[in-house]
Amino acid sequence: MSPKVPHEHKEQRQREILMASKKVFAQKGYEAASIKDIMDATSISRGGIYAYFSNKEHIFLSLLEQMMEDNRKELDELLQKNNGSVWKTLLTLLDDYRRAEYEDTENLFSAAIVEYGITHWRKPENRDYIEKRYEGAASIFSVLIQRGVDASEFKPIAPVDDISRFMISFLDGLAISAISLTHDLMRTGKQMDLFESTLKMMLNVQKPDLSQR
């Protein structure tokens, strides 16, 4: 009988595989990346990889789920850091996006996500997953914005769910454009400034105290 692997060790090994895989997908794209590439990046045998994931797609989708969970935790941490202010948290998040324009790995991994969506959306099970992921992302923003409404930080001029989807459309559109265009050509910084101003207007921010930004 093989020894039982502690749960903490298993989670750590899975995360190591996912983080290394992210770099592989960013460098090669989804279709061109292989299990062998991930083996080389992790120094883990094929059997070791398959002990945690059934195939390349399983790794990729697990990575997307892990990133979604990390985003939720990051927002919770930002809320605490900003003393519960949702608007300051959103501004910090937008500043993170501004900095991300200089991170090639993030831009290239966005390309892999787009590639996966384009090549796999026709399968009903994949379309369901893509829609579920979109709803999950929208829910994260909606819950955050509603928290600001409940705290009287915002008096939005449009439904909260519509504003959250507007945010996703803008940020995803920016990420997709950055796959093939330079940020200088896109004027990403200026676009982010305009987006921030528009978001402030749509949320109708009541307490724009930016002293701790």
N, C-alpha and C positions, 0 to 999 in steps of 0.2 A: 504494500500500500504506500502510495506517495505521501510525503508529509503535507499537512494542511498549511496553506499559506495564510498568514494573518490578513484580516480584512484591510487594515491600514496599508500594508505592503502592496496588496493587490490594487488598491485605489491609486497609490503613488505610481506604480508601474504603468497602469492605464493612462494616467495623466502624462507621464513621460513619453509614452508612445504618441499620444494626441498632440502634444506640443511639438515634437519632432516632425510629426506628419504634417502639421500646419506649414512648416518651412518647406517641406517637400512639395506640397500642393501649390504653395506660392511660387516656387521656382519652376515647376514643370507643368502646372495646370492639372486639372482633375483627370482628364483622359490619359495623358501621357505618364502620370505618376503610377508606380507599380508597388506591389508588396516588397519586391526586392529593394527598391529605393528606400522604403521605410525601414527595412531590415538594416541597410547600410547606415542610415541616419541614427538609428537607435542602438546598433550593435546587439540586437536581439535576434535570435534565430527565427526561422519561419514558424516553427512549432510554438515558440514563445509568443509570437504575434497572434497566432490563431488561438492561443489559450484565452485571449481576451476579446478578440474580434473575429467575426466569421469571414469577412472579405474587405476589400478596399472601400466599398460604399459604406459598410458598417462603421469603419473608422471615420470616414468623412462626416457622416450624419451624427455620429457620437461627438465629433469635434464641434459641430454646429450647436448641439445641445449643451455641451460644456461651456461654450462661449456665451450662450444665452443665460445660463445660470451665473456665470462670472459677471455678466452685465447687471443682473439683478443684485448681486452682492455688492458690486461697485457702487450702484446707486444708493443702497442702504448706507454704505460707508460715507459717501459724499454727503448724504443728508445729515448724518451725525457730525461730520466735519463742519458743515455749514449751519449748525445749530437748528436743524429742522426746516430751514428756509428752502422751499422748493425752487424759487426763482434763482437763488444763488447756486443751487445744485445744477439747474439747467445751464446756467452760464459757465459753470465749471466743466460740464459735459461738452458744451460747444467749444470751449478752449481746448479740450482734449482732441476734438475733431480737427481744430486748427493745427495742432502739433502733429497729428497723425498724417498730415499731407506730406511730411518729410520722411515717413516710414515706408520704405519700399515693400517690406513684407506684408503690411496691412493692405496696401494698394493691390499687390499681386494676388493675395489671397481672396480679395474681393472679386478679382477676375475669375478665380477658380469657382467661386460660388455662382457667379453669373453663368459660367460655362456649364456647371452641373444643372442649373435650372433650365437652360436652353435645350440641353441634350436629353434631359430625363423627364420633362414636364408632361410628356404625352402619356406616360404610364399612370393609370388611375391612382395607384398607391403612392406614387411620387408626388402627383398633383395634390393629393390630400395632405401629404407631409408639408409641402411648400406652403399651402394655404394655412395649415396649422401653425407653422413657424411664423408666418406673417401676422396671424392673429395674436400669437404670443408676444411678438415685438410690440404690436400696437397696444396690447394690454399693459405692458410695462410702462409705456408713456402715459396711457390713460389713468392708471392707478396713481402715478406720480402727480399728474396735473390735478386730478380730483382731490388729492391731498392738499394741494395749494388752494383749491376752491374752498374746501372745508375749513382751512385755516384763515380764510378771508384774504389770502394773498392775491387771488385772481377773481375777476368777474368776467369770464370769457364771453366773447361776442359770437361764438359758434359752439356747437356741441363738442364736448371734451373728446369723444371718440373721433370726430372729424379732424380736430386739431392734431391728435396723435398720428393719424394717417397722413396728414399733410407733412408732419415732421419726417416720417419714414420716407415719403416720396421725395422730399428734397435731399435728405442725407444719402439715401440709396442712389439717387440720380447723380449726385456729386461723386460718389464712389465709383459708379459705373463709368462716368466720363473720364475719371482719373486713370482708368485702365489704359487708355490710348492717347490721352492728351496731357500736356504738362500743366502744372498748377499755375505757372505764370500766364499761359495762354488762357486758362479758364478764369484767371483772377479769383482764385478760390478765397483768399482772404476777404476781398470785397464782397463776394457772394455771401460769406458767412456773416459779415457785418449786416448786410441787408436782411438776411434770414433772422438774425437776432432781433432787429428792429421790428420786423413783421410779426415775429412770435410774441414780442412784448405787447404789440397792439392787439393781436388776436386774443391773448390771455387777459388783456386789460389789467396789467399788473398794478396792484394797489399799494404795494410796499417795495418800491424799487431801491431798497437800501443796498448800495453796492460797495459800502465802505470796506468790506472784508474780501472783496474779489481779488 
